[in-house]
Amino acid sequence: MLVVNISATINAALEAVRERHYGSGREAMLHLSAPLSEKQWVVELRRRSANGTSPLLSAEAGERLRLPAGGMAQLVAPYLPDADKFPSGSVRLWMADLRLPKDALAYTARYGSPIRYAYVPKPWPLTYYQTVFSAEPGSAEMPSAGRAFTPQMVQRLIRKGVRIAPLILHTGVSSLEANEPPYPERYRVPHSTAVAVNKARFLGAHVIAVGTTVVRALETVADEGGHVHGGHGWTDLVITPERGLRVADAMLTGLHEPKASHLSMLEALASGGTPYLCRTRRLERAAATTSRTTYCSARRISDPEGLMLRREIALGAITALLVGCTADKPAPTAFEVRVPLFAVGGNSAFNLGTHMTGAEEVFTPVPPSTATPADSRGQGEAIFRVSDDGTAVDFRLIASNIDNVIMSHIHCGHPGQNGPIRMWLYPVIGPTGAPGPNGTGPQNGVLASGTFNPTGVLCPKANVGGDVDMPLLDAIRAGLTYVNVHTNDGVPPVNTGPGDFPGGEIRGQLDQHNH
């Protein structure tokens, strides 16, 4: 499956005039990097030059800059002062208060332009800096790894069974100097994407990150075991070979400076090896317009001698990335990317999954309590992989924000109806079992995993309809089973609130995903 960044680029470069104490001014460029609040942004001040712009390092706290249409920016203090100082003690990134006639995104759309560096020979419109996945404006500079994708390419990938899951990491300015670590950036990983990635990994599918921004966001919300959780906020994660990668086993990336921090990420992907340097004449010609070094991204492989990555991306794909990022042409027309929630993978006959919430429970409150499972913040995922002959089902049961789990099962029943247990998943695995202890406290993570044999397990005809009992796998195929997670705090009475619903606190109807 592909994980893509759907952040869209904004017009983050603004014409500015530096105000002097004696009333005169000097032209400059103000680059907006990231919002800290509605009125305060991280900014970079740039000096105009013949080849674009260069860092302007003579700014001081309190300095004011006049912006178009009566806008004003005032430098407040260095941003990350300990990490951002040049050897001279000058500062590149500042916190600045903005006073604009409209909100920042609307203002930049009207008065700004895309950030441009010396390797771009002339100004281009904002459409040139979008990818086919661009959906939510917020990036100061384009997440360029997705630039080469076209609607037709994505449609072909989907037809071939490749799944696409979105996340957002809004990039800041990319004008880092050599050896400067990346600074914090805003991200959002939807719960549906976390579910899709976890299912893909469980099913043995490759998780391919389209760009370093995707890797940074995924790794931020992954635990030590590589399980991805939905989340949002700011990430200051720096990925190094020593830390390694926990989620993505492949990455598509473009051009990076020889000493850029992105190369540490590529080394982490290579598990200690050196990224394979593309040396073909065709690529050398494509890269000749820049002073940057071009690397092939590749899937992690065993390389005990640390020599190099041996599985580079096909030449045509890398060339497409280069052309897509540098050619003087607009981006492809954007289109809606429909994001499936289940990942492709494996050679199994079919794969199954469900998302569980309290709102799915069928429950009638018992007076005097008015609590219902819908009050629960608990969520869960049940992921199944069925063997070709149908005699073995591997599963993983994941629960979060839920307390006092005592048992979990597969039940037979239509959506909106309760039905009997037919397979225990926790605390034992099999057609029969017994609840675990009450009052066990919070549960966040993998609740259970294992394998069961569904042969001979039947769903009663009264619960699934028809004239005869139905084999469990047939009922699953027909959408007539659900997974339920039950809780009990061990203190009478029951059904008093989250963590105390013995009849079930979170539930999800199983559905089949044929591949």
N, C-alpha and C positions, 0 to 999 in steps of 0.2 A: 504494500500500500504506500501511497505518497502522502506525506504531510506537507501542507503548503501554508505560506503566510499570506493572509488576505488583506494585510494593511495596504492602504493606498497612499501614494506620495502626495504631499501638499506643496504649494508654492511657498517654500520656507525662506527664500532670500528676499530681503527688503532693502530698497534704497534708503540710505540714512545720511544724516549730516551731523557730525560731532559738534556740539556747542562748546565754545571756548569762553573762558571767564570774561574776555574783552569783547564778546559779542560776535566774533567771526566764527566761521565753521569750516569743516573740511569733509568732503564726501567720503563715505565708507559704505560697506555692505554689512547688514545685520542678518545673521543666519539664526533662525529659530530652531532649537533642537528638541525640546520636550517641555510640556506644561507642568509646572509644580502646583499651580492653582489656577483659578479662572483668570487672574490678573498677573501672575508671575510665571516666567518661563526661564529655562536654561537657554542661553544664547551664546553665539560666537561672533566676535567682531572681526571683520576681514578688511584688508586693504586692497584696493583695486590695483591691478598690474596689467601689463600688456598681454599676459597669457591667462587672464582670469583674475583670481584673487589669491592672497596669501594671508596667514595669520597676522592680525594687528595686535601687538603685545604691549602697547604703550597706554592702554586704557587704565582708568582708576575708578575706585568705588565712588559713587555719587555722580559720575559723569552722565550727562543727558544726551540723547540722540533724537533729532527730529525725524519723523517718519512721514510718508505720504498722507495726504488728506487730514492733516492736523494731528496725526498720531505722535506719541512720544514714548521713548524707552529710557529708563534710568537704571544704570548698573548699581546693584545693591551690594553684592559681596561675591568673592570667588565661589564657584561651584566645586565641591570636593577639593578644597584648597591644598590639602596635603598630597593629593594624587595628581594634581593638574599643573603644578608649577614647572616652568621651564628652568634650565640651569641658571638663567639670569634672574630668577625670582618672578618673572612675569607670569601672567595668568592668561589662559586661552578661553576657558569657559566661565561664564558669569551667570549669576542669578540676576534677572532684570525685571523690574516692574513695568508693565505695559499699560499705557492709557490709549485705547483705540476707540474709534467711533462706532465699532460693532465688534461682535465676538471674533476671536483670533482667526478661526478657520474661515469665516466669511470675509474677514479683512484681507487675509493672505490670498484668498481666491480672487479678490478684486485688484489688489495692489502689489502682490508678490510675484515672484518668478521661481522656477526650479533652481536649486543650488547647482552651480556649475564650477568645475575645476579646469585646470589648464589642458587636460587631455581631451576635453570637449571643445572643438574649435570654434563653435558659434552657438548662440542661444537656440534652444529647442523648446517647443510648447510642452505643457505639462503632460499631454497625452503620450509623449514619447517616453515618459518616466513611469508609466503604469505597466503592470503585468495583467495577464488575462484573469488572474485571481483577485485583482484589486477590488475591494468592496468597502472598507471603512477607512476614511482619510485619517492620517495621523503620523505617517513617517516623514521625517525631514528629508530622507533620501531613499531612493527606490530599493526595496529588497530584491536585488537584481537577479538572483538565481532563477526566479520564475519567469524572467523576461523572454526566454526563447520559446515558451509554450504558446501554442495557438489553440483556439477553440477546436479545430479539427483534430489536432494532436490529442487533446484531452479526451475528446469523444472516442477516438480510436482506443486510447488506453482503457477507458471505461468499458467499451465493448469487449475488450480482451480480458476483462475481469479484474483490472487494477482499480483499487478503491482510492478515493481521495478524501482526506480529512483536513479541515481548516483549523488554524489557530491565528492569533494576532500577536505580533511583536512590532511595536512602532519604533522604528529606528531613529536614532539621533543623528547628528552630523557625523560624517565618517572621516573627517580630516585629522585623524589621529596621527601623531608622529611615530617614528620607529620606536618599538619597545614600550609604547604607552599601553597600559591595560585598558580594555573596554570599560566604559562607565555604565551606570545603571540605565536600564531601558524598561518601558512599560510593556507588559504582556498580558494576554488572556488566553487560557487553554480551556475551551468548552468541555463540559462533562462528557458530551457525546464523542468528542475527539479522544478524550482519555479512554473511554470505553472501547472505541474502535482500535486504538493502538494496543491496548492490553489484549484484546481478542486476537489481533494479528500475531502478536508475539506468542500467545498461548498456542495458536494453530500452526506456528512455525513459518509464517509468512515474513518476508523481508519488510522492514520499516525503513523507507527511504525518505530522508529529510531533504526538502528542496530549499537549500540555503543554510548558512550558519545561524541565521536568526531563528529558524525552526529548531535547530539543534539546541540552541541556548534556552529557548522556551520549554522544550520537552524535558531537557535535563533539569531545569529548575523545579518542575513539579513531579519529578520521579524520585521514588525512595531508593534505598541502597540496593534493593532487589530488582529495580527496573520497572516497578509498577507505577503507572502514571495516574496522577490525580488531577481532576479539574482544578483550576485556580486562576487568580489574577493578582496583579500588583506590579511591583518593580523588582527586577532581577539584577543583581550585581555579580552573578556567577561568572567565573572565568574558568574555562575548560582547558586543562593541561594534560599532557600524557600521564602525569602522576595520578591525576584524578580519574582519567578514563571516561568512557561513555557508557551509559547504562541502558539506553533505549534504542537509538538509531543504529542500524548496522550498515547504512549506506548514506551517502550525501551527494547531492549535486551542488556544485559551487562554481564560481567564476574566477575572477582575477584578484590577486591579493599582493600587497607589497611584500618584498622578501622577508622583512622582519615584523610583519603584522601579526597580531595575536591570533588571527584566524588560523595561521599555520600551526599553532599549538593544538588547535582543535583537530586539524587534519592529522597531526601526529598521533593524537589520542585515538582517532578513528583507525589509524594504521597499527594500533596496539604496539607502539614502540618502533615501528618501521619509519622509513622516509617516504613521503608522498612521491609517487612516480612522476618525474618531470617529463612533460611532453616535449619532444624534440623534433617533431616532423616539420618539414619545410612549410607545409600548409599552415600549421599553427604558428610558426615563427612569423610568417607574413601577416597572419591575422592579428598577432600581438604586437606587430612592429609599430603601431600607432601609439603605444604606451611604453613606459619604462618599467612596467610591472612584470612579474614572473607568473607564468601560467602553470597551474597544476591540474592534473586530472584527479577528480574525486573518485573514490573506489570503495568497494565493499571490504569490510574488515575480513582478513583471512589470517590463518596461522602463518606466522613468519618468525620462527624461533631465532633465526640468525639476524633478524632486524635489517635485512638487506634493502627491501623496497616492497611496495605494493605490486602485486603481479597481475591484478585484475583491474585495469583502468577502464574507464568508460569508452565506448566506441568513438572513434575519431569523428564521425559525423555528428554525434551528440555534442562533443566538446566544441567543434567548429560552430555548431548552431548556437551554443551559449555565447561564444565570442561575438559572432555576427549579431545575435540578438541584443547584446549589451552595447554594441558600439556602432551599429549601422545607422546611417542618417535616414531613418524611416520611423513612422509612428508605430506604437504598440498595436497588437491585434485588437480587434473589437472585443470588448468585454462581453461575457455571457454568464448566465447563471450556472454555477457549479453545484449540482445536486450531490449532497454528501451522504453516501450510505453509512449506516451505523455499524455494519459488520464487515470484518476484514476477510479477504480471500486467503486461502492457504491450505496446504496439505492435499493428500490424495483421498481423503475420507469421502464416504458416500454422501454425507451431508453434515452440516454444522448447525449448531443451535445457539440461541442466546436470548436473554431477557434482561430488562432493566426493572428493578423492583423498587417500589415506593409504598408509603402508607396509603396514599390515595387510591391504590388499586385494591385494597382490602375490601371484602364484603362483610360489613360489621354493623351491628345495632347496639348502641350504648345501653348499658345496664344501670338503671337508676340505683343510687343517687348520682353516680358518676356520669358526667357528660363527655368524658374523654373518648376520642376515637383514634385509630391508627393514622388518620389523616393529619393529626397533630404532630406526628413524628417527623424529625429531621432525618431519620434513617434512610439510607439508600443502599442498593446492592446490585450486583451483577452476577448472573449465572451463565457460565460459558461451557459449552459441551462440544465434543468432537466424537462422531460415531464412526466406527470402523466399517470397512467395505462390506463385511458379512453381517453387520448389525449385532454382533455378540459382545462387543466391548465399547463402552462409552467412557471416555476420559472427561473429567469435569474439573472446574475450578469455581468455587463459591466465594465471592468477595462482598464484604459488608462494611459500611462506614456510618459514623454518627449514630450508632445504635448501641444500647446497653442490654446486658443480662440475656444474651442469646442462649436458649436452651435446646433448640432443635431446628432442623430445616429439612424439607422434603420436596419431592415432586408429587403433586396431587392431580387427580383426574377431574376435569370440570370445564364447562364453558366459561368465557369471560363473563364476569358479573355473577357467577354462581360458585358456591363452595362445594368441594368434593372430597373423596377419601384419599388417604395417603397411599401411594404405590411404590415409592422408592425413598429411602432415607439417605440424606446427604451429610447430615451432622446431628449428633456427635459420632454416629456410626454410619457405615455405608452398606446398603442392602435393602431387601424388601421388608425387613423387620428391624426394630430397634427400640430404644428407650431414651427419654429426654436426659440431657445433661443437668448439672447442678444449677440451682437458681442463684440470682444475685451475683453474677460473675463480673459485672462492671462493663466498661466501654469496650467496643469492638471496632477496630479500624484496620482493614487489610484483608488478607486471605483468611477466610473462616475455615474452609476445608477444601481438599482436592484429592482426587483418586480416580478409581475406575470401577464401574459396576457392569454386570451382565443383565440386560433387560429381557433375556429369553424367558418366555413363560409368564411374564408379568402382564396382567390384563387390567384394563379399565372397565368397570361395570357398565353395562348397556344403559342403565338408568341415568348415568352421569354423562355419557357421551352420545346417547341416542342410537337408534338402530335396534335390530332384532337379536344381536349377539354381543357378547363382551368383545372389546377391541384390544389387540396387542398394544402395549405401551408405546412402541415406536410409531405405530400407525396413528395413535391418538396424538402424539407429538406432531407428526406431519400434518394432521388435520387442525392443529391449533387448539386442541382440547385438553391441554395440560397446563399447569402453572407451578411455579416454585414459590414457596412460602417460607418465611423466617419467623420463628416464634420466640417470644421473650417472657420472662417472669422474674420479678424482683424478690419473690419468696415471702412477701409480706402481705397478708390478707388485708382488704379484699383484692381481687384482681381487676384488670382493665382500668387502672387508675391514671394511666398516662404513659408516655413513652418509656420503654424499658419494662412494661408490665402488660403485655397483650399475649397471653398464652395461646389464644386462637390464631395469632398471626399479626405481626406488626408491619411487615413489608411483603409485597407480593408482585409478581410479574408473570404474564402469560408467555409461555414458550412459543417461539416461532422458528420456522425452518428457513435456512438460507442455502439454496442449491447452488453448486458451483461445478 
